[in-house]
């Protein structure tokens, strides 16, 4: 059971964290879906832009929650859908699948831009993007270029996500850029599933996200949040939460007596 000294997770985990993704496409992002659902619910961005979409898993999670909550959010995915050195190169079937799902489910608020990130930049007015997910080619120079290029487009309310902050193989360089950009700004990092950096870039930090960013200053609370979302992510990836297991919401109750009825 939860003790008086255990950190409360009510500010970081909600019923949305237990939602199952509707579309399980090939991905290295699977275990971050619970946080994506929580983030959209609590942040309620007016606009979401994703740089690097591949099979669309993360983007479709954002769209799923926007649709579920009936938010007035516009969503845009930007990719050439040709591949790169890190994801490999692929044929038209990848774009066709993402386009098929998007058209059937989210076309009223979601658009797919098949172009390079640099070519798409002028489509967006300065200060217009609330949630930017950077997940293109992962070399240090690439992620730095993507952030600096898109930086003027970020709103005063914005959050930027960086995937693969924990990957230190080949020429991946997000792990080098992340500490550079996050050291002076509100942030939180999940270390499971290759790492996900959450950066509060705007001057007006969303009040619902402030506790998450403040948690980065506490080793105990950070560990509790990471452990919770790692377990939730494992459930998405195929390791279900057992009925008698402690609920990842942090209540201290068994899952069957807490959030077990949600999934």
N, C-alpha and C positions, 0 to 999 in steps of 0.2 A: 504493500500500500504506500501511497504518497506520504512522506513525512513532512513535518513543519518546515524542515530545512531544504526540502527539494524545491527547485525553481518551478514556478508556475509557467505553463506553456499556453495559457488561454489567449495571449496576445500574438501568438505565432502559428498556432494550429487551429483549424476550424473544421466544420463538416465538409467544406469544399476540399480539404486536404485528403479526404477519403474517396473522392470521386474516381471512377475508373475511366480511363481514356476510351473514347468511342472508336478511334481508329488506331490500331497497333501496326504502324508501318515500320520498316527497318530503320533502326536508329541507334545512336550511342547516347541518347538523351533520355531514355525511357524512365529512369528513376527520379527525374526532376519534375515529372508531371504533377505530383501532389503539390509542390511549391508553386508551379505555374497556375494551378487552379486557385490556390490561396491568394496569390499575388493579384490576379485579375479581380477577384472578389473584393479585396481590401483596397487596392489602388484605384480601381475603376478608371483606367486611362481613357482619354478621349480618342487617342490614336495609338496604334501598335504597328511598328515596322520591324520586319525581320530581314537581316542580311545573311543569306545563306540558308536555304530551306531543305534541299535534298529531297527526301521522301515526304517531308512536311510534318513530321511527328510533333515537334514543339509548336509549330505554327498552328496546327490543327487543334492542339490542346488549348491554346489561347482562344481560338475561334469558338471551340466548343463551350468554353465558359462564358464568353461574350454572348453567345446565343442563349445559353441556359439562363443567364441573369437578365437578358433582354437589355443589355447596355447599349447606349448610343455611340458605340466605339467603331471607328473605321480601322480596318486591318489591311496591311499590304505586305506581301512576301516578295522579296527580290532575289532572283537567282538566274543564272544563265541556263540552269538545268543541263549542263554539259559535263560537270564534274571538275575535279582538280587533282593535284598531286596527293592530297591528304585523303579525300573520299574516293579517289579513283574516278575514272571517266565512264560514262554510261550512255545508253541510247534513249530514244524518245519515250520509252515506256515509263520512265520515272516521272517526267513532267505530265504525261498523259494521266497517270494515276492521281497525282496531286490535283490536277485540274478537274478531273472527274468528281473527286470528293468535294472540292471547293464549290463547283458549279451546282452540285446536287444539294448542298447543305448550307453554304454560307455566302452565296453570291450577292446577297442584298447588302452586305457590309464589307466583303473581303475581295481584294483584287490581287492577281498574280502578275508581277512585272518581270517579264523574261528579258533581262538585260544585265549589264554589269552594274555594280554598286555605283561606280563613278558616273555612269551614264544616267542613272536614276536620280542623282542628287538634286538636279534642278527642278524636278517635279514637285518637290516639297518646299513650302515657304519656311523661312527661318523661324525658329521657335515653335514649330508645329507638332513635334513628336513627343509624346509622353513616355512611351515605353519602346526602347530600341534594344533589339536582341542581335548581338554581333556574333555570328557563327560561320563566317566564311573561311577562307584559307587561313591557317593558324600560325604562320611564321610571325615572328616578332614584328617585322617591318609591315606585314599585312594588317595585323590587328591594330597596330598604332596608326597606320594610314587610315583605316576604316573609321576609327574613333575620331581622329582629328578632322577628317573630311566631313563627317556627319555631325560633329559637335555643334556647329551653328544652327542645325535644324532642331536641336533639343529644346524643349520648353523649360520654363522655370520650375516646373513640377516634375521633371523627368527622372526616369530610372533607366539604367543601362545594364543589360545582362551580358556577361562574357562566359562562354562555355570553354571547357578544357583548361581551366586554371591550374589543374594538378598534373597535366601531362608534360613529362620531361624527356620524351623520346624523340628520335629523328630531329627534325628542325622545327618542332612545335615551340612557339615562343610566347603564348598567352601568359604562362606562369611568370615570365619576366616582366611583361607589361602591367599585369594586374597590381603588383605592389607599388609600381611607379604612379599609377593613376589613382589608386585607392587611398594612399597614405594621408592625403589632405582632405578627403571627402567622406561623407557617411557611407558605410559599406557593410556588407556581410558576405562571407564566403562559405559555401557548402563544399566539403572536401570529397564526398562520395561521387561515384559515377563520373569520373574524370574531372570533377570540380565545376562549380558554377559561381561566378562572382556577381554580386548584386550591388550596383553602384548608385547612390543617391546623388545625382548630378545637379539637379535644379536647386535654386536658392530656397524655394518654398517646399520643403520636404513634406510629403503626405503624412499627416498625423498618425494614420494607421500603420505606417511603415517605420516611424521613429523608434518604437521599441525594438524592432529587429535590428536596426542600425546601432542602437545603443548597446544591444547585447554583445556586439563585437568587442566591447571593452571588458566583458566578464567571461573568463575561461569556463566557469561552471555553467552559465546560461547558454553560451555558445555551444558547448558540448551537448547539452540537453536538446537544443534545437536541432543540431546536426544528427544526433542519434535518432530523434523522432522522425525526421524526414528521410534518413537513410532506411529506416525500417519501413516506412510508408512506400518508399521507392522500391524496396525489395518485393513488397506485395504486388506492385504493378508489374514487376519483371518476372513474376511467377512463383514467389515464395509467400503464400497467403499468411495473414496474421492468424494465429491459432486462437480458438475461442477462450482458452484459459490463460492466454498470454496477456501481460500488462498492456493496456491500451496505449498506443503511441501518442495520444492526445495529451498525456501528462497527468491525467486524473488520478492515477494510481489504482484504478479499478481494472478488473479483468475486461478484456475486449468484449466478451459476450454480454456483459452488464453495462457497457458504455457505448462505444461507437459501432459495435458489431452489427447493428441492425441497418446501418447506412449502406454498406456495400452489397 
